[in-house]
């Protein structure tokens, strides 16, 4: 049963990857219908932040940010979206089908990500404002997160699949860049990444956790949190994470191996 399930997952992954990179055989549609994700509720905190965001509409896409220079940020994002729409209409339409929002907010440890519950491509404002980041870079990043949105509908972002998912999204970036004039340098950078992609350890939960901690501290500095409070925040986060890991380990142990609590004994 386990072997059959793994074989099905590999087949589904190949189907999903073929679809995001351009191929769309009729037979693939049947497999993808089976793999629809369960609906996920948006966390309460994110709902509050969405309502507090300055927002505007761009061709049916919700653009929002909590930053004070919203107009400058929106202009950069709209230029990137226009580039996608002009040079790759097909990918642009797929983007609009799978992403409802482009949310520019501070991201710990990431320049961009896909927020599945919000159906949002999230961009860090520091990345959007960076003078070294071209419109081509920004457009390719949005295409990358759109590919994540498509894959997420059928393939979970599991630790053992992340390296393959990221490579598939990079190939989708490359296919887009080949349609855009003046993106030779970006194409070469993506090809170099694919040729020497990070190892599986780079995508492990522990590596993600460490990057999140480092990114959180940098984000707090950016948001103006006093430096003397940063060690306190890091200590609290470490305690919470260790408690969570201990709880997860306890819940993963077979019931026969757990030591009964007083409640179990009374039962």
Buried (B, 14 or more C-beta within 10 A) or exposed (E): EEEEEEEEBEEBBEBBBBBBBEEEEEEBEEBBEEBEEEEEEBEEEBEEBBEEBBBEEBEEBBBBBBBEEBEEBBEBBBEBBBBBBEBBEEBBEBBBEBBBBBBBBBBBBBBBBBBBEBBBBBBBBBBBBBEEBBBBBBBBBBBBBBBBBBBBEBBEBEBEBBBBBBBBBBBBBBBBBEBBEEBEEBBEBBBEBBEEBEEEEEBBEEBBBEBBBEBBBBBBEEEEEEEEEBEEBBEEBEEEEEEEEEEEEEEEEEEEEEEEEEEEEEE
